[in-house]
Amino acid sequence: MADKSWMLHPLAIRHARECIAIIKRDFDVTLKMSDPDFLEQLHSKVSLAASRDLSRAYALLVADAGVGGIMRALGAQPAKPVVAAASR
């Protein structure tokens, strides 16, 4: 189940709605925030689009929702720390 805690931030919801409107205009596809994979679909469209408006709205969504929350919702695993081997 995807983490939906980002939806507790009113500004994040506003920017998500802006992203939905831009995607509807540019791709003629209607995304719904209630879809379990909404963020994955949105992320996919942002990576395909050349729209500065969509990139800006998505960046604001990530900023308002918190990068960590969005990354957890996208299913990204935290980076493992790199430990350098001690030279002898």
PDB file of N, CA, C and O in Angstrom, chain B, residues numbered from 101:
ATOM      1  N   MET B 101       0.846  -1.180   0.000  1.00  0.00           N
ATOM      2  CA  MET B 101       0.000   0.000   0.000  1.00  0.00           C
ATOM      3  C   MET B 101       0.889   1.240   0.000  1.00  0.00           C
ATOM      4  O   MET B 101       1.848   1.320   0.767  1.00  0.00           O
ATOM      5  N   ALA B 102       0.574   2.191  -0.846  1.00  0.00           N
ATOM      6  CA  ALA B 102       1.359   3.402  -0.981  1.00  0.00           C
ATOM      7  C   ALA B 102       1.111   4.338   0.196  1.00  0.00           C
ATOM      8  O   ALA B 102       0.011   4.392   0.748  1.00  0.00           O
ATOM      9  N   ASP B 103       2.147   5.066   0.564  1.00  0.00           N
ATOM     10  CA  ASP B 103       2.056   6.048   1.638  1.00  0.00           C
ATOM     11  C   ASP B 103       1.306   7.273   1.118  1.00  0.00           C
ATOM     12  O   ASP B 103       1.715   7.889   0.133  1.00  0.00           O
ATOM     13  N   LYS B 104       0.216   7.617   1.780  1.00  0.00           N
ATOM     14  CA  LYS B 104      -0.606   8.756   1.359  1.00  0.00           C
ATOM     15  C   LYS B 104      -0.481   9.931   2.324  1.00  0.00           C
ATOM     16  O   LYS B 104      -1.307  10.843   2.281  1.00  0.00           O
ATOM     17  N   SER B 105       0.524   9.934   3.189  1.00  0.00           N
ATOM     18  CA  SER B 105       0.655  10.997   4.175  1.00  0.00           C
ATOM     19  C   SER B 105       0.868  12.364   3.527  1.00  0.00           C
ATOM     20  O   SER B 105       0.558  13.387   4.137  1.00  0.00           O
ATOM     21  N   TRP B 106       1.383  12.398   2.319  1.00  0.00           N
ATOM     22  CA  TRP B 106       1.582  13.678   1.637  1.00  0.00           C
ATOM     23  C   TRP B 106       0.252  14.388   1.415  1.00  0.00           C
ATOM     24  O   TRP B 106       0.222  15.608   1.256  1.00  0.00           O
ATOM     25  N   MET B 107      -0.852  13.635   1.403  1.00  0.00           N
ATOM     26  CA  MET B 107      -2.162  14.231   1.165  1.00  0.00           C
ATOM     27  C   MET B 107      -2.668  15.012   2.371  1.00  0.00           C
ATOM     28  O   MET B 107      -3.739  15.615   2.306  1.00  0.00           O
ATOM     29  N   LEU B 108      -1.928  15.013   3.458  1.00  0.00           N
ATOM     30  CA  LEU B 108      -2.292  15.798   4.629  1.00  0.00           C
ATOM     31  C   LEU B 108      -1.839  17.248   4.502  1.00  0.00           C
ATOM     32  O   LEU B 108      -2.174  18.079   5.346  1.00  0.00           O
ATOM     33  N   HIS B 109      -1.090  17.553   3.466  1.00  0.00           N
ATOM     34  CA  HIS B 109      -0.571  18.901   3.254  1.00  0.00           C
ATOM     35  C   HIS B 109      -1.420  19.619   2.198  1.00  0.00           C
ATOM     36  O   HIS B 109      -1.393  19.242   1.026  1.00  0.00           O
ATOM     37  N   PRO B 110      -2.167  20.643   2.599  1.00  0.00           N
ATOM     38  CA  PRO B 110      -3.059  21.336   1.650  1.00  0.00           C
ATOM     39  C   PRO B 110      -2.346  21.874   0.412  1.00  0.00           C
ATOM     40  O   PRO B 110      -2.888  21.804  -0.691  1.00  0.00           O
ATOM     41  N   LEU B 111      -1.140  22.408   0.583  1.00  0.00           N
ATOM     42  CA  LEU B 111      -0.423  22.925  -0.586  1.00  0.00           C
ATOM     43  C   LEU B 111      -0.012  21.800  -1.528  1.00  0.00           C
ATOM     44  O   LEU B 111       0.007  21.986  -2.745  1.00  0.00           O
ATOM     45  N   ALA B 112       0.315  20.643  -0.979  1.00  0.00           N
ATOM     46  CA  ALA B 112       0.670  19.500  -1.821  1.00  0.00           C
ATOM     47  C   ALA B 112      -0.538  19.074  -2.647  1.00  0.00           C
ATOM     48  O   ALA B 112      -0.403  18.736  -3.823  1.00  0.00           O
ATOM     49  N   ILE B 113      -1.706  19.089  -2.038  1.00  0.00           N
ATOM     50  CA  ILE B 113      -2.927  18.734  -2.773  1.00  0.00           C
ATOM     51  C   ILE B 113      -3.190  19.744  -3.879  1.00  0.00           C
ATOM     52  O   ILE B 113      -3.581  19.368  -4.984  1.00  0.00           O
ATOM     53  N   ARG B 114      -2.978  21.025  -3.589  1.00  0.00           N
ATOM     54  CA  ARG B 114      -3.169  22.070  -4.607  1.00  0.00           C
ATOM     55  C   ARG B 114      -2.244  21.831  -5.796  1.00  0.00           C
ATOM     56  O   ARG B 114      -2.664  21.945  -6.947  1.00  0.00           O
ATOM     57  N   HIS B 115      -0.983  21.499  -5.516  1.00  0.00           N
ATOM     58  CA  HIS B 115      -0.030  21.270  -6.609  1.00  0.00           C
ATOM     59  C   HIS B 115      -0.323  19.962  -7.339  1.00  0.00           C
ATOM     60  O   HIS B 115      -0.082  19.859  -8.541  1.00  0.00           O
ATOM     61  N   ALA B 116      -0.836  18.970  -6.631  1.00  0.00           N
ATOM     62  CA  ALA B 116      -1.230  17.719  -7.287  1.00  0.00           C
ATOM     63  C   ALA B 116      -2.376  17.983  -8.259  1.00  0.00           C
ATOM     64  O   ALA B 116      -2.392  17.451  -9.369  1.00  0.00           O
ATOM     65  N   ARG B 117      -3.323  18.799  -7.842  1.00  0.00           N
ATOM     66  CA  ARG B 117      -4.435  19.148  -8.735  1.00  0.00           C
ATOM     67  C   ARG B 117      -3.950  19.919  -9.951  1.00  0.00           C
ATOM     68  O   ARG B 117      -4.456  19.733 -11.057  1.00  0.00           O
ATOM     69  N   GLU B 118      -2.965  20.785  -9.741  1.00  0.00           N
ATOM     70  CA  GLU B 118      -2.387  21.518 -10.867  1.00  0.00           C
ATOM     71  C   GLU B 118      -1.712  20.545 -11.835  1.00  0.00           C
ATOM     72  O   GLU B 118      -1.846  20.682 -13.051  1.00  0.00           O
ATOM     73  N   CYS B 119      -0.990  19.567 -11.294  1.00  0.00           N
ATOM     74  CA  CYS B 119      -0.361  18.546 -12.139  1.00  0.00           C
ATOM     75  C   CYS B 119      -1.415  17.773 -12.924  1.00  0.00           C
ATOM     76  O   CYS B 119      -1.237  17.505 -14.112  1.00  0.00           O
ATOM     77  N   ILE B 120      -2.515  17.416 -12.258  1.00  0.00           N
ATOM     78  CA  ILE B 120      -3.591  16.673 -12.918  1.00  0.00           C
ATOM     79  C   ILE B 120      -4.154  17.474 -14.090  1.00  0.00           C
ATOM     80  O   ILE B 120      -4.395  16.923 -15.164  1.00  0.00           O
ATOM     81  N   ALA B 121      -4.363  18.778 -13.882  1.00  0.00           N
ATOM     82  CA  ALA B 121      -4.908  19.634 -14.945  1.00  0.00           C
ATOM     83  C   ALA B 121      -3.940  19.732 -16.123  1.00  0.00           C
ATOM     84  O   ALA B 121      -4.365  19.689 -17.277  1.00  0.00           O
ATOM     85  N   ILE B 122      -2.656  19.863 -15.843  1.00  0.00           N
ATOM     86  CA  ILE B 122      -1.656  19.969 -16.914  1.00  0.00           C
ATOM     87  C   ILE B 122      -1.571  18.658 -17.693  1.00  0.00           C
ATOM     88  O   ILE B 122      -1.473  18.672 -18.920  1.00  0.00           O
ATOM     89  N   ILE B 123      -1.607  17.527 -16.990  1.00  0.00           N
ATOM     90  CA  ILE B 123      -1.557  16.226 -17.660  1.00  0.00           C
ATOM     91  C   ILE B 123      -2.802  16.019 -18.517  1.00  0.00           C
ATOM     92  O   ILE B 123      -2.718  15.483 -19.622  1.00  0.00           O
ATOM     93  N   LYS B 124      -3.936  16.438 -18.016  1.00  0.00           N
ATOM     94  CA  LYS B 124      -5.176  16.345 -18.797  1.00  0.00           C
ATOM     95  C   LYS B 124      -5.041  17.157 -20.083  1.00  0.00           C
ATOM     96  O   LYS B 124      -5.425  16.703 -21.161  1.00  0.00           O
ATOM     97  N   ARG B 125      -4.488  18.369 -19.955  1.00  0.00           N
ATOM     98  CA  ARG B 125      -4.317  19.248 -21.115  1.00  0.00           C
ATOM     99  C   ARG B 125      -3.292  18.677 -22.104  1.00  0.00           C
ATOM    100  O   ARG B 125      -3.537  18.665 -23.310  1.00  0.00           O
ATOM    101  N   ASP B 126      -2.151  18.207 -21.600  1.00  0.00           N
ATOM    102  CA  ASP B 126      -1.052  17.799 -22.468  1.00  0.00           C
ATOM    103  C   ASP B 126      -1.170  16.360 -22.990  1.00  0.00           C
ATOM    104  O   ASP B 126      -0.776  16.080 -24.122  1.00  0.00           O
ATOM    105  N   PHE B 127      -1.708  15.452 -22.173  1.00  0.00           N
ATOM    106  CA  PHE B 127      -1.757  14.035 -22.541  1.00  0.00           C
ATOM    107  C   PHE B 127      -3.166  13.526 -22.778  1.00  0.00           C
ATOM    108  O   PHE B 127      -3.339  12.411 -23.269  1.00  0.00           O
ATOM    109  N   ASP B 128      -4.173  14.311 -22.444  1.00  0.00           N
ATOM    110  CA  ASP B 128      -5.572  13.906 -22.511  1.00  0.00           C
ATOM    111  C   ASP B 128      -5.810  12.639 -21.671  1.00  0.00           C
ATOM    112  O   ASP B 128      -6.541  11.732 -22.069  1.00  0.00           O
ATOM    113  N   VAL B 129      -5.175  12.616 -20.515  1.00  0.00           N
ATOM    114  CA  VAL B 129      -5.301  11.520 -19.548  1.00  0.00           C
ATOM    115  C   VAL B 129      -5.700  12.153 -18.220  1.00  0.00           C
ATOM    116  O   VAL B 129      -5.126  13.159 -17.804  1.00  0.00           O
ATOM    117  N   THR B 130      -6.676  11.560 -17.567  1.00  0.00           N
ATOM    118  CA  THR B 130      -7.118  12.080 -16.284  1.00  0.00           C
ATOM    119  C   THR B 130      -6.596  11.188 -15.157  1.00  0.00           C
ATOM    120  O   THR B 130      -6.994  10.030 -15.025  1.00  0.00           O
ATOM    121  N   LEU B 131      -5.704  11.748 -14.356  1.00  0.00           N
ATOM    122  CA  LEU B 131      -5.215  11.047 -13.178  1.00  0.00           C
ATOM    123  C   LEU B 131      -6.116  11.386 -12.001  1.00  0.00           C
ATOM    124  O   LEU B 131      -6.687  12.475 -11.939  1.00  0.00           O
ATOM    125  N   LYS B 132      -6.239  10.463 -11.085  1.00  0.00           N
ATOM    126  CA  LYS B 132      -7.034  10.686  -9.879  1.00  0.00           C
ATOM    127  C   LYS B 132      -6.152  10.454  -8.660  1.00  0.00           C
ATOM    128  O   LYS B 132      -5.442   9.451  -8.579  1.00  0.00           O
ATOM    129  N   MET B 133      -6.200  11.387  -7.713  1.00  0.00           N
ATOM    130  CA  MET B 133      -5.406  11.240  -6.504  1.00  0.00           C
ATOM    131  C   MET B 133      -5.794  10.000  -5.718  1.00  0.00           C
ATOM    132  O   MET B 133      -4.997   9.492  -4.929  1.00  0.00           O
ATOM    133  N   SER B 134      -6.998   9.510  -5.920  1.00  0.00           N
ATOM    134  CA  SER B 134      -7.455   8.327  -5.191  1.00  0.00           C
ATOM    135  C   SER B 134      -6.877   7.022  -5.743  1.00  0.00           C
ATOM    136  O   SER B 134      -6.973   5.981  -5.093  1.00  0.00           O
ATOM    137  N   ASP B 135      -6.281   7.069  -6.933  1.00  0.00           N
ATOM    138  CA  ASP B 135      -5.652   5.863  -7.485  1.00  0.00           C
ATOM    139  C   ASP B 135      -4.494   5.437  -6.589  1.00  0.00           C
ATOM    140  O   ASP B 135      -3.713   6.279  -6.147  1.00  0.00           O
ATOM    141  N   PRO B 136      -4.376   4.148  -6.318  1.00  0.00           N
ATOM    142  CA  PRO B 136      -3.290   3.682  -5.449  1.00  0.00           C
ATOM    143  C   PRO B 136      -1.906   4.020  -5.991  1.00  0.00           C
ATOM    144  O   PRO B 136      -0.969   4.226  -5.219  1.00  0.00           O
ATOM    145  N   ASP B 137      -1.775   4.076  -7.306  1.00  0.00           N
ATOM    146  CA  ASP B 137      -0.473   4.369  -7.902  1.00  0.00           C
ATOM    147  C   ASP B 137      -0.428   5.767  -8.526  1.00  0.00           C
ATOM    148  O   ASP B 137       0.250   5.985  -9.530  1.00  0.00           O
ATOM    149  N   PHE B 138      -1.152   6.704  -7.927  1.00  0.00           N
ATOM    150  CA  PHE B 138      -1.211   8.073  -8.452  1.00  0.00           C
ATOM    151  C   PHE B 138       0.185   8.677  -8.601  1.00  0.00           C
ATOM    152  O   PHE B 138       0.517   9.217  -9.656  1.00  0.00           O
ATOM    153  N   LEU B 139       0.999   8.588  -7.554  1.00  0.00           N
ATOM    154  CA  LEU B 139       2.324   9.216  -7.611  1.00  0.00           C
ATOM    155  C   LEU B 139       3.217   8.562  -8.655  1.00  0.00           C
ATOM    156  O   LEU B 139       4.012   9.242  -9.304  1.00  0.00           O
ATOM    157  N   GLU B 140       3.095   7.254  -8.823  1.00  0.00           N
ATOM    158  CA  GLU B 140       3.886   6.569  -9.847  1.00  0.00           C
ATOM    159  C   GLU B 140       3.477   7.041 -11.241  1.00  0.00           C
ATOM    160  O   GLU B 140       4.328   7.291 -12.095  1.00  0.00           O
ATOM    161  N   GLN B 141       2.170   7.159 -11.462  1.00  0.00           N
ATOM    162  CA  GLN B 141       1.672   7.647 -12.753  1.00  0.00           C
ATOM    163  C   GLN B 141       2.127   9.082 -12.987  1.00  0.00           C
ATOM    164  O   GLN B 141       2.569   9.430 -14.081  1.00  0.00           O
ATOM    165  N   LEU B 142       2.016   9.908 -11.956  1.00  0.00           N
ATOM    166  CA  LEU B 142       2.423  11.304 -12.075  1.00  0.00           C
ATOM    167  C   LEU B 142       3.911  11.399 -12.368  1.00  0.00           C
ATOM    168  O   LEU B 142       4.330  12.149 -13.249  1.00  0.00           O
ATOM    169  N   HIS B 143       4.696  10.650 -11.642  1.00  0.00           N
ATOM    170  CA  HIS B 143       6.150  10.658 -11.850  1.00  0.00           C
ATOM    171  C   HIS B 143       6.495  10.231 -13.273  1.00  0.00           C
ATOM    172  O   HIS B 143       7.388  10.803 -13.897  1.00  0.00           O
ATOM    173  N   SER B 144       5.799   9.242 -13.778  1.00  0.00           N
ATOM    174  CA  SER B 144       6.013   8.763 -15.139  1.00  0.00           C
ATOM    175  C   SER B 144       5.713   9.846 -16.166  1.00  0.00           C
ATOM    176  O   SER B 144       6.479  10.052 -17.107  1.00  0.00           O
ATOM    177  N   LYS B 145       4.590  10.536 -15.977  1.00  0.00           N
ATOM    178  CA  LYS B 145       4.213  11.600 -16.921  1.00  0.00           C
ATOM    179  C   LYS B 145       5.190  12.769 -16.862  1.00  0.00           C
ATOM    180  O   LYS B 145       5.517  13.362 -17.890  1.00  0.00           O
ATOM    181  N   VAL B 146       5.648  13.096 -15.671  1.00  0.00           N
ATOM    182  CA  VAL B 146       6.606  14.197 -15.534  1.00  0.00           C
ATOM    183  C   VAL B 146       7.902  13.853 -16.255  1.00  0.00           C
ATOM    184  O   VAL B 146       8.497  14.712 -16.904  1.00  0.00           O
ATOM    185  N   SER B 147       8.343  12.601 -16.145  1.00  0.00           N
ATOM    186  CA  SER B 147       9.590  12.208 -16.814  1.00  0.00           C
ATOM    187  C   SER B 147       9.445  12.186 -18.337  1.00  0.00           C
ATOM    188  O   SER B 147      10.435  12.334 -19.054  1.00  0.00           O
ATOM    189  N   LEU B 148       8.222  12.004 -18.834  1.00  0.00           N
ATOM    190  CA  LEU B 148       7.988  11.993 -20.288  1.00  0.00           C
ATOM    191  C   LEU B 148       7.763  13.389 -20.857  1.00  0.00           C
ATOM    192  O   LEU B 148       8.065  13.644 -22.022  1.00  0.00           O
ATOM    193  N   ALA B 149       7.241  14.274 -20.051  1.00  0.00           N
ATOM    194  CA  ALA B 149       6.803  15.581 -20.537  1.00  0.00           C
ATOM    195  C   ALA B 149       7.963  16.554 -20.679  1.00  0.00           C
ATOM    196  O   ALA B 149       8.967  16.471 -19.971  1.00  0.00           O
ATOM    197  N   ALA B 150       7.795  17.468 -21.606  1.00  0.00           N
ATOM    198  CA  ALA B 150       8.752  18.550 -21.775  1.00  0.00           C
ATOM    199  C   ALA B 150       8.156  19.853 -21.253  1.00  0.00           C
ATOM    200  O   ALA B 150       8.662  20.937 -21.543  1.00  0.00           O
ATOM    201  N   SER B 151       7.094  19.737 -20.494  1.00  0.00           N
ATOM    202  CA  SER B 151       6.370  20.898 -20.000  1.00  0.00           C
ATOM    203  C   SER B 151       7.042  21.484 -18.768  1.00  0.00           C
ATOM    204  O   SER B 151       7.210  20.804 -17.756  1.00  0.00           O
ATOM    205  N   ARG B 152       7.425  22.758 -18.865  1.00  0.00           N
ATOM    206  CA  ARG B 152       7.993  23.427 -17.699  1.00  0.00           C
ATOM    207  C   ARG B 152       6.936  23.619 -16.630  1.00  0.00           C
ATOM    208  O   ARG B 152       7.237  23.574 -15.438  1.00  0.00           O
ATOM    209  N   ASP B 153       5.687  23.834 -17.054  1.00  0.00           N
ATOM    210  CA  ASP B 153       4.605  24.003 -16.082  1.00  0.00           C
ATOM    211  C   ASP B 153       4.431  22.751 -15.235  1.00  0.00           C
ATOM    212  O   ASP B 153       4.275  22.835 -14.017  1.00  0.00           O
ATOM    213  N   LEU B 154       4.457  21.594 -15.878  1.00  0.00           N
ATOM    214  CA  LEU B 154       4.298  20.333 -15.155  1.00  0.00           C
ATOM    215  C   LEU B 154       5.498  20.081 -14.248  1.00  0.00           C
ATOM    216  O   LEU B 154       5.329  19.662 -13.103  1.00  0.00           O
ATOM    217  N   SER B 155       6.686  20.326 -14.740  1.00  0.00           N
ATOM    218  CA  SER B 155       7.887  20.138 -13.923  1.00  0.00           C
ATOM    219  C   SER B 155       7.866  21.038 -12.700  1.00  0.00           C
ATOM    220  O   SER B 155       8.235  20.612 -11.605  1.00  0.00           O
ATOM    221  N   ARG B 156       7.436  22.281 -12.881  1.00  0.00           N
ATOM    222  CA  ARG B 156       7.363  23.231 -11.779  1.00  0.00           C
ATOM    223  C   ARG B 156       6.329  22.795 -10.755  1.00  0.00           C
ATOM    224  O   ARG B 156       6.598  22.802  -9.554  1.00  0.00           O
ATOM    225  N   ALA B 157       5.136  22.412 -11.228  1.00  0.00           N
ATOM    226  CA  ALA B 157       4.073  21.982 -10.322  1.00  0.00           C
ATOM    227  C   ALA B 157       4.485  20.724  -9.558  1.00  0.00           C
ATOM    228  O   ALA B 157       4.194  20.602  -8.368  1.00  0.00           O
ATOM    229  N   TYR B 158       5.153  19.796 -10.224  1.00  0.00           N
ATOM    230  CA  TYR B 158       5.612  18.571  -9.570  1.00  0.00           C
ATOM    231  C   TYR B 158       6.688  18.884  -8.534  1.00  0.00           C
ATOM    232  O   TYR B 158       6.689  18.313  -7.444  1.00  0.00           O
ATOM    233  N   ALA B 159       7.602  19.789  -8.874  1.00  0.00           N
ATOM    234  CA  ALA B 159       8.642  20.184  -7.921  1.00  0.00           C
ATOM    235  C   ALA B 159       8.024  20.822  -6.682  1.00  0.00           C
ATOM    236  O   ALA B 159       8.471  20.571  -5.563  1.00  0.00           O
ATOM    237  N   LEU B 160       7.000  21.643  -6.879  1.00  0.00           N
ATOM    238  CA  LEU B 160       6.315  22.253  -5.742  1.00  0.00           C
ATOM    239  C   LEU B 160       5.577  21.205  -4.916  1.00  0.00           C
ATOM    240  O   LEU B 160       5.550  21.286  -3.688  1.00  0.00           O
ATOM    241  N   LEU B 161       4.979  20.220  -5.585  1.00  0.00           N
ATOM    242  CA  LEU B 161       4.307  19.127  -4.874  1.00  0.00           C
ATOM    243  C   LEU B 161       5.307  18.382  -4.001  1.00  0.00           C
ATOM    244  O   LEU B 161       5.033  18.117  -2.831  1.00  0.00           O
ATOM    245  N   VAL B 162       6.439  18.049  -4.549  1.00  0.00           N
ATOM    246  CA  VAL B 162       7.462  17.323  -3.796  1.00  0.00           C
ATOM    247  C   VAL B 162       7.964  18.171  -2.631  1.00  0.00           C
ATOM    248  O   VAL B 162       8.166  17.661  -1.529  1.00  0.00           O
ATOM    249  N   ALA B 163       8.165  19.465  -2.875  1.00  0.00           N
ATOM    250  CA  ALA B 163       8.646  20.353  -1.815  1.00  0.00           C
ATOM    251  C   ALA B 163       7.626  20.474  -0.690  1.00  0.00           C
ATOM    252  O   ALA B 163       7.993  20.435   0.484  1.00  0.00           O
ATOM    253  N   ASP B 164       6.351  20.620  -1.037  1.00  0.00           N
ATOM    254  CA  ASP B 164       5.319  20.788  -0.020  1.00  0.00           C
ATOM    255  C   ASP B 164       4.987  19.492   0.704  1.00  0.00           C
ATOM    256  O   ASP B 164       4.654  19.511   1.889  1.00  0.00           O
ATOM    257  N   ALA B 165       5.075  18.376   0.009  1.00  0.00           N
ATOM    258  CA  ALA B 165       4.744  17.088   0.611  1.00  0.00           C
ATOM    259  C   ALA B 165       5.917  16.514   1.380  1.00  0.00           C
ATOM    260  O   ALA B 165       5.739  15.682   2.270  1.00  0.00           O
ATOM    261  N   GLY B 166       7.093  16.949   1.042  1.00  0.00           N
ATOM    262  CA  GLY B 166       8.297  16.396   1.660  1.00  0.00           C
ATOM    263  C   GLY B 166       8.885  15.335   0.760  1.00  0.00           C
ATOM    264  O   GLY B 166       8.205  14.379   0.385  1.00  0.00           O
ATOM    265  N   VAL B 167      10.125  15.499   0.420  1.00  0.00           N
ATOM    266  CA  VAL B 167      10.786  14.576  -0.505  1.00  0.00           C
ATOM    267  C   VAL B 167      10.752  13.152   0.031  1.00  0.00           C
ATOM    268  O   VAL B 167      10.519  12.209  -0.726  1.00  0.00           O
ATOM    269  N   GLY B 168      10.981  12.989   1.323  1.00  0.00           N
ATOM    270  CA  GLY B 168      10.988  11.646   1.915  1.00  0.00           C
ATOM    271  C   GLY B 168       9.656  10.950   1.763  1.00  0.00           C
ATOM    272  O   GLY B 168       9.607   9.760   1.451  1.00  0.00           O
ATOM    273  N   GLY B 169       8.575  11.678   1.981  1.00  0.00           N
ATOM    274  CA  GLY B 169       7.239  11.089   1.850  1.00  0.00           C
ATOM    275  C   GLY B 169       6.953  10.665   0.427  1.00  0.00           C
ATOM    276  O   GLY B 169       6.395   9.593   0.193  1.00  0.00           O
ATOM    277  N   ILE B 170       7.328  11.488  -0.512  1.00  0.00           N
ATOM    278  CA  ILE B 170       7.105  11.161  -1.928  1.00  0.00           C
ATOM    279  C   ILE B 170       7.947   9.952  -2.316  1.00  0.00           C
ATOM    280  O   ILE B 170       7.461   9.058  -3.009  1.00  0.00           O
ATOM    281  N   MET B 171       9.200   9.915  -1.880  1.00  0.00           N
ATOM    282  CA  MET B 171      10.063   8.789  -2.238  1.00  0.00           C
ATOM    283  C   MET B 171       9.548   7.489  -1.624  1.00  0.00           C
ATOM    284  O   MET B 171       9.603   6.439  -2.265  1.00  0.00           O
ATOM    285  N   ARG B 172       9.046   7.547  -0.388  1.00  0.00           N
ATOM    286  CA  ARG B 172       8.466   6.339   0.218  1.00  0.00           C
ATOM    287  C   ARG B 172       7.239   5.904  -0.569  1.00  0.00           C
ATOM    288  O   ARG B 172       7.029   4.713  -0.798  1.00  0.00           O
ATOM    289  N   ALA B 173       6.426   6.881  -0.984  1.00  0.00           N
ATOM    290  CA  ALA B 173       5.214   6.558  -1.734  1.00  0.00           C
ATOM    291  C   ALA B 173       5.558   5.958  -3.094  1.00  0.00           C
ATOM    292  O   ALA B 173       4.823   5.115  -3.609  1.00  0.00           O
ATOM    293  N   LEU B 174       6.662   6.386  -3.666  1.00  0.00           N
ATOM    294  CA  LEU B 174       7.086   5.835  -4.952  1.00  0.00           C
ATOM    295  C   LEU B 174       7.756   4.476  -4.780  1.00  0.00           C
ATOM    296  O   LEU B 174       8.044   3.792  -5.763  1.00  0.00           O
ATOM    297  N   GLY B 175       8.003   4.087  -3.541  1.00  0.00           N
ATOM    298  CA  GLY B 175       8.598   2.781  -3.295  1.00  0.00           C
ATOM    299  C   GLY B 175      10.102   2.764  -3.399  1.00  0.00           C
ATOM    300  O   GLY B 175      10.710   1.698  -3.499  1.00  0.00           O
ATOM    301  N   ALA B 176      10.708   3.933  -3.377  1.00  0.00           N
ATOM    302  CA  ALA B 176      12.166   3.987  -3.478  1.00  0.00           C
ATOM    303  C   ALA B 176      12.787   3.487  -2.185  1.00  0.00           C
ATOM    304  O   ALA B 176      12.328   3.816  -1.091  1.00  0.00           O
ATOM    305  N   GLN B 177      13.819   2.703  -2.323  1.00  0.00           N
ATOM    306  CA  GLN B 177      14.548   2.212  -1.166  1.00  0.00           C
ATOM    307  C   GLN B 177      15.608   3.248  -0.797  1.00  0.00           C
ATOM    308  O   GLN B 177      16.223   3.847  -1.680  1.00  0.00           O
ATOM    309  N   PRO B 178      15.822   3.460   0.486  1.00  0.00           N
ATOM    310  CA  PRO B 178      16.871   4.407   0.878  1.00  0.00           C
ATOM    311  C   PRO B 178      18.234   3.916   0.398  1.00  0.00           C
ATOM    312  O   PRO B 178      18.506   2.717   0.347  1.00  0.00           O
ATOM    313  N   ALA B 179      19.060   4.861   0.057  1.00  0.00           N
ATOM    314  CA  ALA B 179      20.397   4.517  -0.419  1.00  0.00           C
ATOM    315  C   ALA B 179      21.190   3.912   0.727  1.00  0.00           C
ATOM    316  O   ALA B 179      21.123   4.375   1.866  1.00  0.00           O
ATOM    317  N   LYS B 180      21.934   2.881   0.407  1.00  0.00           N
ATOM    318  CA  LYS B 180      22.773   2.247   1.417  1.00  0.00           C
ATOM    319  C   LYS B 180      24.059   3.050   1.536  1.00  0.00           C
ATOM    320  O   LYS B 180      24.626   3.472   0.528  1.00  0.00           O
ATOM    321  N   PRO B 181      24.517   3.262   2.758  1.00  0.00           N
ATOM    322  CA  PRO B 181      25.756   4.051   2.915  1.00  0.00           C
ATOM    323  C   PRO B 181      26.937   3.303   2.332  1.00  0.00           C
ATOM    324  O   PRO B 181      27.030   2.078   2.409  1.00  0.00           O
ATOM    325  N   VAL B 182      27.813   4.059   1.761  1.00  0.00           N
ATOM    326  CA  VAL B 182      29.026   3.488   1.183  1.00  0.00           C
ATOM    327  C   VAL B 182      30.113   3.579   2.237  1.00  0.00           C
ATOM    328  O   VAL B 182      30.391   4.656   2.765  1.00  0.00           O
ATOM    329  N   VAL B 183      30.715   2.464   2.534  1.00  0.00           N
ATOM    330  CA  VAL B 183      31.773   2.420   3.530  1.00  0.00           C
ATOM    331  C   VAL B 183      33.073   2.114   2.791  1.00  0.00           C
ATOM    332  O   VAL B 183      33.218   1.085   2.130  1.00  0.00           O
ATOM    333  N   ALA B 184      33.986   3.027   2.928  1.00  0.00           N
ATOM    334  CA  ALA B 184      35.274   2.827   2.267  1.00  0.00           C
ATOM    335  C   ALA B 184      36.097   1.819   3.046  1.00  0.00           C
ATOM    336  O   ALA B 184      36.110   1.819   4.277  1.00  0.00           O
ATOM    337  N   ALA B 185      36.769   0.975   2.320  1.00  0.00           N
ATOM    338  CA  ALA B 185      37.638  -0.018   2.952  1.00  0.00           C
ATOM    339  C   ALA B 185      38.884   0.666   3.457  1.00  0.00           C
ATOM    340  O   ALA B 185      39.469   1.499   2.765  1.00  0.00           O
ATOM    341  N   ALA B 186      39.285   0.322   4.644  1.00  0.00           N
ATOM    342  CA  ALA B 186      40.518   0.923   5.209  1.00  0.00           C
ATOM    343  C   ALA B 186      41.734   0.346   4.499  1.00  0.00           C
ATOM    344  O   ALA B 186      41.865  -0.868   4.346  1.00  0.00           O
ATOM    345  N   SER B 187      42.610   1.226   4.075  1.00  0.00           N
ATOM    346  CA  SER B 187      43.809   0.752   3.400  1.00  0.00           C
ATOM    347  C   SER B 187      44.886   0.438   4.437  1.00  0.00           C
ATOM    348  O   SER B 187      45.016   1.141   5.440  1.00  0.00           O
ATOM    349  N   ARG B 188      45.630  -0.587   4.195  1.00  0.00           N
ATOM    350  CA  ARG B 188      46.673  -1.000   5.157  1.00  0.00           C
ATOM    351  C   ARG B 188      48.011  -0.815   4.584  1.00  0.00           C
ATOM    352  O   ARG B 188      49.009  -1.107   5.242  1.00  0.00           O
TER     353      ARG B 188
END
